[in-house]
Amino acid sequence: MKRFFLLLFLTAVLIPVAAPRALAQEPQEPNLDEIINGQIENLTRIFKLDEVQVFFVDSILQNNYKGLQEEVNLTRKSGASNTETYQIISDKWMNRTDEALEKIFTKEQWGHYLKSSYGKEKKKRDKRIADRGGFQPSL
């Protein structure tokens, strides 16, 4: 179960960051700081963020990814094994990230974000949330 959730999360977030490194060395669990730094680099490059935006993106990702990790660990310790439970947790934290990014991006950047692979993931996530009736239970 732990591996499934990590693979799901990593597929959406880490492929652009981890792929070159994976070819160069043996597989290992990614470090959260490496994940966050890779995401910051990608967002900065793709959406041409200024220094203030980079600072806010760093703060948002530090908070939300650590919150996601803590909630997943607590859920895992409680013995939950339902993949939907982990999907709900991921959707909740990624939705919070999208909401925060929308506030700091310009209209042009946000429009570009929505057209990118990040936006495609957001649409899938929004659909899952809507299919659950918009309800995100606190786990």
C-alpha positions in Angstrom: 0.0 0.0 0.0 2.8 2.4 0.9 4.5 1.7 -2.4 1.2 2.2 -4.4 0.6 5.6 -2.9 4.2 6.6 -3.4 4.1 5.5 -7.0 0.9 7.5 -7.5 2.3 10.6 -5.9 5.7 10.3 -7.6 4.2 9.8 -11.0 2.4 13.1 -10.8 5.2 15.0 -9.2 8.6 13.5 -9.6 9.0 12.1 -13.1 10.5 15.3 -14.5 12.9 15.6 -11.6 13.8 12.0 -10.9 14.1 10.5 -14.3 17.7 11.7 -15.1 18.9 10.8 -11.6 17.3 7.3 -11.8 19.3 6.5 -14.9 22.5 7.4 -13.1 22.1 5.5 -9.9 20.3 2.7 -8.0 16.7 3.3 -7.1 16.0 4.7 -3.7 13.2 6.5 -1.9 13.2 10.2 -2.9 14.1 12.8 -0.3 11.3 15.3 0.4 13.6 18.2 0.1 14.8 17.0 -3.3 11.3 16.6 -4.4 10.4 20.2 -3.3 13.5 21.7 -4.8 12.9 19.9 -8.1 9.3 21.2 -8.2 10.5 24.7 -7.4 13.0 24.5 -10.3 10.3 23.2 -12.7 7.7 25.8 -11.7 10.3 28.6 -11.9 11.5 27.5 -15.3 8.1 26.7 -16.9 6.2 29.7 -15.5 9.0 32.2 -15.3 8.5 33.0 -11.7 10.1 36.1 -10.1 12.1 36.0 -6.9 9.1 36.8 -4.7 7.0 34.1 -6.3 9.8 31.6 -5.9 9.9 32.4 -2.2 6.1 31.9 -1.8 6.2 28.7 -3.9 8.9 27.4 -1.7 6.9 28.1 1.4 3.7 26.6 0.0 5.4 23.4 -1.1 7.4 23.0 2.1 4.1 23.3 4.1 1.9 21.3 1.9 4.2 18.4 1.0 5.2 18.0 4.6 1.5 18.1 5.6 0.8 15.5 3.0 3.6 13.3 4.2 2.5 13.6 7.8 -1.1 12.8 7.1 -0.1 9.8 5.0 2.1 8.5 7.7 -0.6 8.9 10.3 -3.1 7.1 8.1 -0.6 4.3 7.4 0.0 3.9 11.1 -3.7 3.6 11.7 -3.7 0.6 9.5 -5.7 2.1 6.6 -5.1 0.1 3.4 -7.8 1.5 1.1 -6.2 3.2 -1.9 -9.1 5.7 -2.1 -8.2 6.9 1.4 -4.7 7.8 0.2 -6.2 9.4 -2.9 -8.4 11.6 -0.9 -5.5 12.7 1.2 -3.4 13.5 -1.9 -6.3 15.3 -3.5 -6.8 17.4 -0.4 -3.2 18.6 -0.2 -2.6 19.0 -3.9 -5.9 21.1 -4.1 -4.5 23.3 -1.3 -1.3 23.7 -3.3 -3.3 24.7 -6.5 -5.4 27.2 -4.5 -2.3 28.8 -3.0 -0.4 28.9 -6.4 -3.4 30.5 -8.1 -3.1 33.4 -5.5 0.5 34.1 -6.3 0.6 33.5 -10.0 -0.3 36.2 -12.5 -3.4 35.6 -14.7 -1.1 34.7 -17.6 0.9 32.3 -15.5 -2.2 30.7 -14.0 -3.7 30.3 -17.5 -0.4 28.7 -18.7 -0.5 26.5 -15.5 -4.0 25.2 -16.4 -2.9 24.3 -19.9 0.2 22.4 -18.7 0.4 18.9 -17.3 -0.1 20.5 -13.8 -3.5 21.8 -15.1 -4.4 18.4 -16.5 -3.7 16.8 -13.1 -5.8 19.5 -11.4 -8.7 18.8 -13.7 -8.5 15.1 -12.9 -8.3 15.9 -9.2 -11.3 18.4 -9.4 -13.3 15.7 -11.1 -12.5 13.1 -8.4 -13.5 15.7 -5.7 -16.7 16.5 -7.5 -17.5 12.8 -7.9 -17.2 12.5 -4.1 -19.7 15.3 -3.9 -17.1 17.9 -3.2 -16.7 16.4 0.2 -13.2 16.0 1.5 -13.4 14.2 4.8 -10.7 15.0 7.3 -8.9 11.7 7.9 
